């Protein structure tokens, strides 16, 4: 066998291995798409229920452009009364990229609770956005927009950044502010 035959043989073997690997990866992807969707939906529902334990979640149809941070909005109805609103927000402002939040607003526009359902933030630093110590800074506050500060918060509009994780802290604030802004405009338009 000469050198060119070896090259052709090796190239053919590499091609066959690549095709087989591609087919197997495609098959694996197709097999996991639906279970991943179901798992994500279960995670979202659990976050909704942790914020509003009672009530029915009615989707609000709205013009949410591709550049919007808000991916879905729900009105929470309990015994025919609007208890509040739930926003799912995806912000790519985090240090580790995407931060997915579920934000609950009471019917008066104050923050009921925040749940972080996905993030890639640094463990021990930015990952602290999912801890109650950080999230509870928003609870029961009515604001037209929060700001991140590195010192102790003085006003209700100020959220103290996690030490060493200001970018992660800002990502959450950006998400909450997007929900608040939408809520303000939604109420002005008369629902």
C-alpha positions as CSV (number, residue, x, y, z in Angstrom):
1,X,0.0,0.0,0.0
2,X,1.4,3.4,-0.9
3,X,1.1,6.6,1.0
4,X,-1.8,8.1,-1.0
5,X,-3.9,4.9,-0.4
6,X,-3.2,5.2,3.4
7,X,-4.4,8.8,3.3
8,X,-7.6,7.9,1.5
9,X,-8.2,4.9,3.8
10,X,-7.7,7.1,6.9
11,X,-9.9,9.9,5.5
12,X,-12.7,7.3,4.7
13,X,-12.5,5.9,8.2
14,X,-12.6,9.4,9.7
15,X,-15.6,10.3,7.5
16,X,-17.5,7.1,8.6
17,X,-16.8,7.7,12.3
18,X,-17.9,11.4,11.9
19,X,-21.2,10.4,10.2
20,X,-22.0,7.7,12.8
21,X,-21.2,10.2,15.6
22,X,-23.4,12.8,14.0
23,X,-26.3,10.4,13.6
24,X,-26.0,9.3,17.2
25,X,-25.8,12.9,18.5
26,X,-28.9,13.8,16.4
27,X,-30.8,10.8,17.8
28,X,-29.8,11.6,21.4
29,X,-30.9,15.2,20.9
30,X,-34.3,14.1,19.5
31,X,-34.8,11.7,22.4
32,X,-34.1,14.4,25.0
33,X,-35.9,17.4,23.6
34,X,-39.3,16.5,25.0
35,X,-38.1,15.4,28.5
36,X,-36.1,18.7,28.8
37,X,-39.3,20.7,27.9
38,X,-41.3,18.8,30.5
39,X,-38.6,19.3,33.1
40,X,-38.4,23.1,32.3
41,X,-42.2,23.4,32.5
42,X,-42.3,21.6,35.9
43,X,-39.5,23.9,37.2
44,X,-41.4,27.0,36.0
45,X,-44.7,25.8,37.6
46,X,-42.9,25.0,40.9
47,X,-41.5,28.6,40.9
48,X,-44.9,30.0,40.2
49,X,-46.4,28.0,43.0
50,X,-43.7,29.1,45.4
51,X,-44.5,32.7,44.7
52,X,-48.3,32.4,44.6
53,X,-49.4,29.2,46.3
54,X,-53.0,29.7,45.4
55,X,-54.7,30.8,42.3
56,X,-54.9,30.2,38.6
57,X,-52.2,31.4,36.2
58,X,-53.7,33.0,33.1
59,X,-51.3,33.8,30.3
60,X,-51.4,37.4,29.1
61,X,-51.1,37.8,25.4
62,X,-48.8,40.7,24.7
63,X,-46.4,41.9,22.1
64,X,-43.1,40.6,23.4
65,X,-40.5,41.4,20.8
66,X,-37.4,39.3,20.4
67,X,-35.3,41.9,22.1
68,X,-37.6,41.8,25.2
69,X,-36.3,40.3,28.4
70,X,-39.8,39.2,29.4
71,X,-40.6,35.8,27.8
72,X,-44.0,35.2,29.4
73,X,-46.5,36.9,31.6
74,X,-49.3,35.5,33.7
75,X,-52.1,37.1,35.6
76,X,-52.8,35.3,38.9
77,X,-56.5,35.0,39.6
78,X,-57.8,33.7,43.0
79,X,-61.5,33.6,43.6
80,X,-62.1,35.9,40.7
81,X,-59.8,38.6,42.1
82,X,-56.4,39.5,40.6
83,X,-53.8,38.6,43.2
84,X,-50.9,39.6,41.1
85,X,-48.7,38.9,38.1
86,X,-45.9,36.5,37.2
87,X,-43.2,37.3,34.8
88,X,-40.6,35.0,33.4
89,X,-37.6,37.0,32.4
90,X,-34.4,36.0,30.6
91,X,-31.5,38.4,31.0
92,X,-28.1,37.7,29.4
93,X,-26.6,40.4,31.7
94,X,-25.1,37.8,34.1
95,X,-21.4,37.2,34.5
96,X,-22.0,33.6,33.4
97,X,-24.5,34.5,30.7
98,X,-28.2,33.8,30.9
99,X,-30.1,34.4,34.1
100,X,-33.7,33.2,34.1
101,X,-36.0,34.6,36.7
102,X,-39.6,34.3,37.7
103,X,-40.8,37.5,39.3
104,X,-44.1,37.8,41.2
105,X,-45.7,41.2,41.5
106,X,-48.6,41.9,43.8
107,X,-51.7,43.6,42.3
108,X,-50.4,46.9,43.7
109,X,-47.1,46.5,41.8
110,X,-44.9,45.7,44.7
111,X,-42.6,42.7,44.5
112,X,-44.0,39.6,46.1
113,X,-41.0,37.3,45.4
114,X,-38.3,36.4,43.0
115,X,-37.2,32.9,42.0
116,X,-34.0,32.2,40.1
117,X,-34.7,29.1,37.9
118,X,-31.5,29.1,35.8
119,X,-28.1,30.7,35.9
120,X,-24.5,30.0,35.1
121,X,-23.0,32.3,37.7
122,X,-19.9,31.5,39.7
123,X,-20.5,29.2,42.7
124,X,-19.9,31.0,46.0
125,X,-20.1,34.5,44.3
126,X,-22.7,35.2,41.6
127,X,-24.6,32.1,42.5
128,X,-25.7,33.9,45.7
129,X,-28.4,35.6,43.6
130,X,-30.4,32.5,44.4
131,X,-30.1,33.0,48.1
132,X,-32.9,34.5,50.2
133,X,-30.5,37.1,51.7
134,X,-30.2,38.7,48.3
135,X,-33.7,38.0,46.9
136,X,-35.5,39.3,50.0
137,X,-34.1,42.8,49.4
138,X,-36.8,43.2,46.7
139,X,-39.8,41.7,48.7
140,X,-42.7,44.1,49.5
141,X,-41.0,47.0,47.8
142,X,-42.8,49.2,45.4
143,X,-40.4,50.9,42.9
144,X,-40.3,52.4,39.5
145,X,-36.8,51.0,39.1
146,X,-34.2,49.5,41.4
147,X,-30.5,50.3,41.3
148,X,-27.5,48.3,42.5
149,X,-25.3,49.8,45.2
150,X,-22.1,48.5,46.7
151,X,-22.8,50.0,50.1
152,X,-25.6,49.2,52.5
153,X,-29.0,50.1,51.0
154,X,-30.4,53.4,52.2
155,X,-33.6,53.7,50.2
156,X,-36.2,51.1,49.0
157,X,-35.0,51.6,45.4
158,X,-31.4,50.5,46.3
159,X,-30.4,46.8,46.2
160,X,-27.1,46.0,47.9
161,X,-24.8,44.1,45.5
162,X,-23.4,40.7,46.4
163,X,-19.8,41.3,47.4
164,X,-17.6,40.3,44.4
165,X,-20.6,39.7,42.2
166,X,-21.9,43.1,41.1
167,X,-22.6,41.9,37.5
168,X,-24.7,39.1,38.7
169,X,-26.6,41.4,41.1
170,X,-27.2,43.8,38.2
171,X,-28.6,41.0,36.0
172,X,-31.3,40.3,38.6
173,X,-32.1,44.1,38.9
174,X,-32.3,44.4,35.1
175,X,-34.8,41.6,35.0
176,X,-36.9,42.9,37.9
177,X,-36.9,46.4,36.4
178,X,-38.1,45.0,33.1
179,X,-41.1,43.4,34.8
180,X,-41.8,46.6,36.7
181,X,-41.7,48.7,33.6
182,X,-44.1,46.3,31.7
183,X,-46.4,46.3,34.7
184,X,-46.5,50.1,34.8
185,X,-47.3,50.3,31.1
186,X,-49.8,47.5,31.3
187,X,-51.7,49.2,34.1
188,X,-51.7,52.6,32.3
189,X,-53.2,50.9,29.3
190,X,-56.0,49.6,31.5
191,X,-55.0,45.9,31.2
